[in-house]
Amino acid sequence: MTDDSQSIAAGRHLDLRARRGWEFARRRRGRGVVAIVAVTTERRLVLVEQFRVPLGAPVIELPAGLVGDEVGSAEESLFDAARRELLEETGYASDHWRGETVRVTSSAGLTDEIVTIVGTGDAVRVGPGGGVDDERITVHAIPLDELVNWLDARAAEGVIADGRVWAAPMLATRFGLA
């Protein structure tokens, strides 16, 4: 698709664009976003929690990050980015990555961003996780069959769950991880 949008404002991380009267946001770096459905040998789903300034609340998410956003990583593959982000954010690693992916919109009325979801099994904790720089990530490993009740309890505490987390058990099944 040809990019017929025009930049109308730019910040450090985002570009506000317009196309046919519609305004939307675009990231200024990276070639895409990868999110990871990581399941341990104990059938636990690895999740991250961090305060998200735009929402003013803590959010439960799949581990995720930008592809090719670091200096010298312009050619980084989707799966290399997934491995890096899983380790940085959660301290988990895996050698059992699934080749199948699922592509979803981030927020179709707000951004042109597409998130590619990948799956990995037999994830093992090998480091502390917690993110890099100023990220303050809390890592959770929740049994897949307890996820809905756990999310409901966290919602009662004011924590918001990203929609991809609610879909994670279905995705784990699709990827052959559950």
LOVEXTI-258985 format. One record per residue (C-alpha): x, y, z; residue in three letters. Coordinates in steps of 0.001 Angstrom, whole numbers, padded with zeros to 6 digits. Example, Ala and Ser with C-alpha at 12.3 -4.5 7.8 and 13.67 -1.06 7.14 Angstrom:
! LOVEXTI-258985
[[012300; -004500; 007800]; ALA]
[[013670; -001060; 007140]; SER]
END
This chain:
! LOVEXTI-258985
[[000000; 000000; 000000]; MET]
[[001325; 003449; -000884]; THR]
[[001572; 005818; 002033]; ASP]
[[-000623; 008744; 001088]; ASP]
[[-000695; 010090; 004671]; SER]
[[000843; 013367; 005756]; GLN]
[[002584; 014220; 008991]; SER]
[[000735; 016911; 010933]; ILE]
[[002731; 016752; 014192]; ALA]
[[005724; 014846; 015481]; ALA]
[[006939; 013975; 018954]; GLY]
[[009929; 012042; 020188]; ARG]
[[008264; 008640; 019739]; HIS]
[[005101; 009234; 017707]; LEU]
[[004080; 010908; 014496]; ASP]
[[000508; 012232; 014173]; LEU]
[[-000610; 011696; 010587]; ARG]
[[-003652; 012474; 008437]; ALA]
[[-005184; 010523; 005560]; ARG]
[[-008489; 011405; 003872]; ARG]
[[-009605; 013464; 006875]; GLY]
[[-008651; 010807; 009451]; TRP]
[[-005938; 011452; 012035]; GLU]
[[-003878; 008593; 013437]; PHE]
[[-000622; 007870; 015267]; ALA]
[[002434; 006073; 013916]; ARG]
[[005578; 005030; 015764]; ARG]
[[008722; 006821; 014628]; ARG]
[[011063; 003857; 015097]; ARG]
[[010974; 000107; 014653]; GLY]
[[009563; -002004; 011839]; ARG]
[[006684; -003477; 013776]; GLY]
[[005603; -004884; 017101]; VAL]
[[005860; -008446; 018363]; VAL]
[[003905; -009892; 021308]; ALA]
[[004672; -013267; 022849]; ILE]
[[002399; -016017; 024158]; VAL]
[[004971; -017776; 026349]; ALA]
[[003923; -020916; 028217]; VAL]
[[006077; -022744; 030767]; THR]
[[006361; -026525; 031136]; THR]
[[003902; -026169; 034063]; GLU]
[[001306; -024673; 031666]; ARG]
[[001721; -021173; 033098]; ARG]
[[001268; -018114; 030899]; LEU]
[[004066; -015553; 031294]; VAL]
[[002679; -012012; 031600]; LEU]
[[003995; -008554; 032406]; VAL]
[[002448; -005769; 034446]; GLU]
[[003462; -002140; 034297]; GLN]
[[001996; 001284; 034906]; PHE]
[[000886; 002858; 031626]; ARG]
[[000844; 006655; 031719]; VAL]
[[-001873; 007150; 029035]; PRO]
[[-004301; 005036; 031102]; LEU]
[[-003088; 006196; 034507]; GLY]
[[-003221; 002597; 035722]; ALA]
[[-001267; -000648; 035857]; PRO]
[[-001846; -002884; 032830]; VAL]
[[-001413; -006653; 032424]; ILE]
[[000051; -007473; 028990]; GLU]
[[001758; -010138; 026950]; LEU]
[[005513; -009526; 026817]; PRO]
[[006048; -007381; 023728]; ALA]
[[008274; -004886; 022001]; GLY]
[[009398; -003191; 018846]; LEU]
[[011212; -005016; 016047]; VAL]
[[014411; -003408; 014755]; GLY]
[[014217; -000399; 017061]; ASP]
[[017666; -000596; 018615]; GLU]
[[020783; 000930; 017073]; VAL]
[[022336; -001574; 014674]; GLY]
[[019275; -003848; 014673]; SER]
[[017533; -002631; 011508]; ALA]
[[017609; -006174; 010079]; GLU]
[[016466; -007876; 013309]; GLU]
[[014023; -010707; 012612]; SER]
[[010621; -010953; 014246]; LEU]
[[011690; -014010; 016249]; PHE]
[[015001; -012449; 017308]; ASP]
[[013040; -009450; 018631]; ALA]
[[010639; -011820; 020415]; ALA]
[[013523; -013688; 022091]; ARG]
[[015156; -010412; 023149]; ARG]
[[011951; -008879; 024502]; GLU]
[[010900; -012033; 026378]; LEU]
[[014267; -012175; 028147]; LEU]
[[014486; -008411; 028844]; GLU]
[[010956; -008052; 030155]; GLU]
[[010411; -011366; 031941]; THR]
[[013734; -013132; 032425]; GLY]
[[012280; -016143; 030582]; TYR]
[[013891; -017895; 027614]; ALA]
[[012813; -020702; 025308]; SER]
[[014151; -022746; 022421]; ASP]
[[010675; -023900; 021357]; HIS]
[[009311; -021121; 019120]; TRP]
[[006353; -021798; 016858]; ARG]
[[006635; -020695; 013237]; GLY]
[[002977; -019714; 012980]; GLU]
[[002041; -016129; 013796]; THR]
[[-001171; -014171; 014271]; VAL]
[[-001451; -010510; 013227]; ARG]
[[-003815; -008156; 015083]; VAL]
[[-004457; -004433; 015140]; THR]
[[-003268; -002397; 018056]; SER]
[[-006198; 000059; 017946]; SER]
[[-007510; 000348; 014385]; ALA]
[[-009139; 003766; 014837]; GLY]
[[-006096; 005288; 016522]; LEU]
[[-002985; 003839; 014856]; THR]
[[-001799; 001964; 011749]; ASP]
[[000234; -000353; 014004]; GLU]
[[-000003; -004118; 013485]; ILE]
[[001075; -006465; 016279]; VAL]
[[002402; -009897; 015308]; THR]
[[001804; -012494; 018026]; ILE]
[[004176; -015439; 018259]; VAL]
[[004148; -018450; 020554]; GLY]
[[006805; -020276; 022516]; THR]
[[006625; -023256; 024839]; GLY]
[[008703; -024723; 027632]; ASP]
[[009713; -021206; 028721]; ALA]
[[012164; -021247; 031634]; VAL]
[[013141; -018391; 033939]; ARG]
[[016849; -017695; 033473]; VAL]
[[017127; -014100; 034679]; GLY]
[[015385; -011360; 036644]; PRO]
[[013465; -009648; 033830]; GLY]
[[011875; -006342; 034756]; GLY]
[[012689; -004516; 031537]; GLY]
[[015401; -002059; 030568]; VAL]
[[016047; 001629; 031194]; ASP]
[[013100; 003138; 033076]; ASP]
[[010725; 000188; 032610]; GLU]
[[009385; -001136; 035899]; ARG]
[[007896; -004453; 034906]; ILE]
[[006414; -007010; 037285]; THR]
[[006445; -010563; 035922]; VAL]
[[003592; -013019; 036474]; HIS]
[[003372; -016711; 035531]; ALA]
[[-000298; -017663; 035824]; ILE]
[[-001713; -021177; 035328]; PRO]
[[-003668; -021124; 032055]; LEU]
[[-006722; -022689; 033681]; ASP]
[[-006775; -019969; 036388]; GLU]
[[-006223; -016984; 034081]; LEU]
[[-009816; -015722; 033868]; VAL]
[[-010339; -015764; 037652]; ASN]
[[-006954; -014113; 038186]; TRP]
[[-007759; -011367; 035653]; LEU]
[[-011164; -010786; 037283]; ASP]
[[-009490; -010430; 040695]; ALA]
[[-006907; -008007; 039307]; ARG]
[[-009668; -005963; 037605]; ALA]
[[-011369; -005624; 040995]; ALA]
[[-008098; -004051; 042200]; GLU]
[[-008174; -001484; 039358]; GLY]
[[-005682; -003251; 037094]; VAL]
[[-006528; -003248; 033367]; ILE]
[[-005835; -006250; 031140]; ALA]
[[-004929; -005846; 027478]; ASP]
[[-007371; -007716; 025228]; GLY]
[[-004612; -009964; 023887]; ARG]
[[-004185; -011411; 027383]; VAL]
[[-007835; -012503; 027394]; TRP]
[[-007214; -014189; 024017]; ALA]
[[-003970; -015861; 025143]; ALA]
[[-005488; -019256; 026117]; PRO]
[[-007026; -019564; 022638]; MET]
[[-003738; -018515; 021041]; LEU]
[[-001804; -020985; 023211]; ALA]
[[-004083; -023731; 021870]; THR]
[[-003645; -022496; 018287]; ARG]
[[000153; -022529; 018712]; PHE]
[[000041; -026035; 020244]; GLY]
[[001217; -024816; 023652]; LEU]
[[-001819; -025694; 025799]; ALA]
END
